[in-house]
Amino acid sequence: MKSVKVLLGIALSAALLGWLLWRVDLGALGHQLGKTHWGWALVTCGLSLLGLWARARRWYYLFPPGSHPPALGRAVMIGYMGNNVLPLRAGEILRVYVVSRHWPLGFWLPLATLVVERILDGLAVVLMLGSLALLMPVPAALKWAALAILAIDVVITGVLTAITVSPELCRGLVTRLAGRWPGLERRLGRVFEMFVRGLAGVRTPAHAVPIVGWSVLVWLLPALTAWTAMFAARIDLPFLAAWAVLAFVGLGVSLPSAPGYIGVFHTAAVFALGMFGVAGPEAFGYALLYHACGFIPITLAGWICLVREQMSLGEAIREPAPAVDG
């Protein structure tokens, strides 16, 4: 099944990248890239890294109060580097593993906070697309995609809310479902308790303001990154265009893809600029530049952090979650 998902992602990335290359004049694309303002490109690279720092700060407040999780900054850098070079977004599990190897509380609690983070990100993408729909015409397909993401988030949020409000009821349901298999019941019970603890951060009143504040910064910095990439590509558009690029890319990278979101990232950015009258070599050149200004510095920073951790990608991929807890 994993092999099928990997092949599907690679096929989709290759098809989209091939479609973009087929419809653009390569000579004009080279000319567009040759006009790059490298000073603004460096600013874009710096903002890409700053955005991950903001994510690490928000992640801290998703943990239970007083837990003091270690190595969050390195974990985020390594995780996003992993998403750039590994299939199936293995970087998400990789960053949980980095935290767990420094922490006696194990693997499942960081994983629970990561689930909450993904829900927050999904809601943010829906809000961005909703705000765009109020300010300018948005294709109907995107509206339906936003509604699909919202529906998934509502279901997951409902499950987590039920665990938060009625943990005893949910605990009893887990026991009844797995009662015939004592080993499975013990494992599910342990995971369930960790998820209950993983929700402690978001239901703590003292964490509410920091979570909201850092969430705003988590999405404002990438929007500024997309905007400064326009300056680097010498495209003169308002900040709303950067907001549209961020929303489209946020939706596009939810699709299966090759490592680094190759193809789906570029297609989403090209479609977003098309809404502002930018097409052809200008749009594709911007997409290539914007992607590179995130991919290159994040991958390099992640590798540096990986070396500091004195671990290899193979080690993290082979290490199963139960062994981490054990």
SVG drawing of the C-alpha trace seen along z (x, -y; Angstrom):
<svg xmlns="http://www.w3.org/2000/svg" viewBox="-19 -46 46 58">
<polyline fill="none" stroke="black" stroke-width="0.4" points="0.0,0.0 2.8,-2.4 4.5,-1.6 1.2,-2.5 1.0,-5.8 4.6,-6.6 4.1,-5.8 0.9,-7.8 2.6,-10.8 5.5,-10.6 3.2,-10.1 1.1,-13.1 4.1,-15.3 5.7,-14.2 2.5,-14.8 1.9,-18.3 5.6,-19.3 5.5,-18.0 2.3,-19.9 3.9,-23.2 7.0,-22.6 5.0,-21.7 2.9,-24.9 5.8,-27.4 8.5,-28.7 11.8,-27.5 13.8,-30.3 11.5,-32.9 11.5,-30.9 15.3,-31.1 15.2,-34.8 12.7,-35.3 14.9,-33.4 17.9,-35.4 16.1,-38.6 16.0,-37.3 16.7,-39.9 19.0,-37.9 18.8,-40.2 15.1,-39.7 15.7,-35.9 17.9,-35.9 15.2,-37.7 12.7,-35.0 15.1,-32.2 15.4,-33.9 11.7,-34.2 11.3,-30.5 13.5,-29.6 11.8,-32.2 8.4,-30.6 9.6,-27.2 10.9,-28.9 7.4,-30.3 6.0,-26.8 8.3,-25.5 7.2,-28.2 3.5,-27.4 4.2,-23.7 5.5,-24.3 2.1,-25.6 0.3,-22.6 2.0,-20.4 0.6,-20.1 1.6,-22.9 4.9,-22.4 6.0,-19.5 8.9,-21.5 9.3,-19.4 12.9,-19.4 14.5,-20.1 11.4,-21.4 13.3,-23.8 15.7,-21.1 12.8,-18.7 10.8,-21.0 13.8,-21.7 14.6,-18.0 11.0,-17.2 10.5,-19.7 13.8,-18.6 12.4,-15.0 9.3,-16.1 11.6,-17.5 13.6,-14.3 11.5,-11.4 8.2,-10.1 4.8,-10.0 5.6,-13.1 7.7,-10.9 9.1,-14.1 6.0,-14.5 6.9,-11.3 10.6,-12.1 10.1,-15.3 8.1,-13.5 10.8,-10.9 13.5,-13.6 11.5,-15.0 10.8,-11.5 14.5,-10.4 15.2,-13.3 12.1,-12.9 11.1,-10.1 7.4,-10.7 7.8,-8.9 6.4,-9.1 2.6,-9.3 2.3,-12.5 4.2,-14.6 2.3,-12.8 -1.0,-13.8 0.1,-17.5 1.0,-17.1 -2.5,-16.0 -3.8,-19.1 -1.4,-21.2 -2.5,-19.7 -6.2,-20.6 -5.2,-24.2 -3.4,-24.3 -6.4,-22.9 -8.7,-25.4 -6.2,-28.2 -6.3,-27.1 -10.1,-27.1 -10.1,-30.6 -7.7,-31.9 -9.7,-30.5 -12.9,-31.9 -11.4,-35.4 -10.2,-35.2 -13.8,-34.3 -15.0,-37.5 -12.4,-39.7 -12.3,-38.3 -13.8,-35.6 -12.6,-32.1 -13.0,-29.0 -15.8,-26.8 -13.5,-23.8 -11.5,-25.5 -14.6,-26.3 -15.6,-22.6 -12.0,-21.6 -12.1,-24.1 -15.5,-22.6 -14.0,-19.1 -11.0,-20.1 -13.4,-21.8 -15.6,-18.6 -12.5,-16.5 -11.4,-19.0 -14.9,-19.1 -14.9,-15.3 -11.5,-15.1 -12.2,-18.1 -15.4,-16.4 -13.5,-13.3 -10.9,-15.2 -13.5,-17.3 -15.3,-14.2 -12.1,-12.9 -11.5,-16.2 -15.1,-16.6 -15.9,-13.0 -12.6,-11.0 -14.3,-8.3 -17.0,-7.7 -14.4,-7.4 -12.2,-5.3 -15.0,-2.9 -15.8,-2.8 -12.1,-1.9 -12.3,0.9 -15.5,2.4 -14.1,2.3 -10.8,3.9 -11.8,6.0 -11.5,9.3 -7.8,8.7 -6.0,7.8 -2.7,6.8 -4.5,4.5 -6.6,3.1 -3.5,2.2 -1.8,0.6 -4.9,-1.4 -5.4,-2.4 -1.9,-3.7 -2.2,-5.6 -5.6,-7.0 -4.2,-8.3 -1.4,-10.0 -3.9,-11.7 -5.9,-12.9 -2.7,-14.5 -1.8,-15.8 -5.0,-17.9 -4.1,-19.5 -2.3,-22.3 -5.2,-23.6 -7.7,-23.3 -5.4,-25.2 -6.7,-28.9 -3.2,-30.2 -2.2,-28.7 -5.1,-30.1 -3.6,-33.6 -0.1,-32.2 -1.6,-29.6 -3.7,-32.1 -0.8,-34.7 1.7,-32.2 -0.8,-30.8 -1.2,-34.2 2.6,-34.5 2.8,-30.9 0.7,-32.0 1.7,-35.7 5.4,-34.8 4.8,-32.4 2.5,-35.0 5.4,-37.5 7.7,-34.8 5.4,-34.4 5.3,-38.2 9.1,-38.8 9.5,-36.0 7.4,-38.2 9.9,-41.0 12.7,-38.5 10.9,-37.5 10.3,-41.2 6.5,-40.7 4.6,-43.7 1.5,-42.5 -0.3,-43.4 -0.1,-41.5 -3.5,-39.9 -1.7,-37.9 0.7,-36.5 -2.2,-35.5 -3.8,-33.7 -0.5,-31.9 -0.3,-30.7 -3.9,-29.5 -3.5,-27.7 -0.2,-26.1 -1.7,-25.1 -4.5,-23.3 -2.2,-21.9 0.3,-20.2 -2.5,-18.2 -2.5,-16.1 -0.2,-13.1 3.1,-14.2 6.8,-13.4 9.1,-14.5 9.3,-18.3 5.8,-18.7 7.4,-18.9 4.8,-19.7 1.8,-20.2 3.5,-23.2 4.4,-24.8 1.0,-24.2 -0.8,-25.7 1.4,-28.8 0.9,-29.2 -2.9,-29.0 -2.9,-31.6 -0.9,-34.1 -3.2,-33.4 -6.0,-35.0 -4.0,-38.2 -3.2,-38.1 0.3,-36.7 0.8,-33.6 3.4,-31.8 7.1,-32.1 6.5,-34.8 4.2,-32.6 6.2,-29.4 9.5,-31.3 8.0,-32.7 6.9,-29.2 10.3,-27.7 12.0,-30.6 9.5,-30.6 9.8,-26.8 13.6,-26.9 13.8,-29.7 12.1,-27.4 13.4,-24.0 17.1,-24.8 17.6,-26.6 15.2,-24.3 16.9,-21.2 20.4,-22.5 19.3,-23.7 17.6,-20.3 20.7,-18.4 22.8,-20.5 20.4,-19.8 20.4,-16.1 24.2,-16.1 23.9,-17.8 21.5,-15.1 24.1,-12.5 21.5,-10.4 20.7,-9.3 17.5,-9.4 17.6,-5.6 17.7,-5.3 14.6,-7.4 12.7,-5.6 13.5,-2.1 12.7,-3.0 9.1,-2.0 7.0,-4.0 6.5,-1.2 10.3,-0.8 10.6,-4.6 8.0,-4.3 9.6,-1.2"/>
</svg>
